[in-house]
Amino acid sequence: MSRVYRMSFDGGVWKMWRDAPGFDQRFTGTLGADGRGIQATWEKSLDNETWEHDFDMIYTKRADG
């Protein structure tokens, strides 16, 4: 099984989404002002009308990376 996501990046905002009957998903991440991190949120929908928060995440670039 695999999932295929569409993606965009514009103005420091990274978006990913997946339209799948019965389980749609969307992600919005915002690039930090220093360019070293991204704060993001995942949402899900079972009917593509009612969206609910799934989880938050933070990406941080390592100092040695």
N, C-alpha and C positions, 0 to 999 in steps of 0.2 A: 504494500500500500504506500502511496505517496501523496503529498499535497503540493499543489502548484499555487504560488502566490504572485500577485502583480505588485509592482513596487514603483515608488517615485521619491525623488529628493529635490526639494525646492525651498530656497530661502531658509535653510537650516532646519527644515522639517522633513523627516524621513517617514514615509507611509508605506505600509504593506497591507494587502487585503486578499481575502480568499472568499469567493462566492461559491458556496457548495450547498445544495438543498439540504436543509435540516441542521447545518452547522457552519454558518458564516463566521469569519474572523476578521478583525482589523487591528492594526498596530499603528500608533503614532508616537514618534520619538523626536525630541527637540535637542539639537546640538547645543552644548553649553557655550557660553561666550568665549571661553578660553580654548575651545576646540578639542578638549581632552575628555569630554564625557557626553553621554546622551541619556536623558531621562525619558522613559517610555512607558506606555500603557497598552495593554492588550484588552480588547473587548470581544464578546461573542454574541451570536444571535442564533436562535433555533428557528426563527420565522422570517428573518431579514427585515423585521420591522421593530422589534423590541430588542434593544442592545443592552447588555449588562457588562459591568466591569469584570474582567477575569483576573488580571494581576498587573502589578507594576514591576519595572526593572530599571536598573541603572548600569550602563556600560561605562567603564572608566579605562582610559589608556594607561598602561603601565609606564612608570617612569623610565624604564630601560627599553621600552618598545618603540 
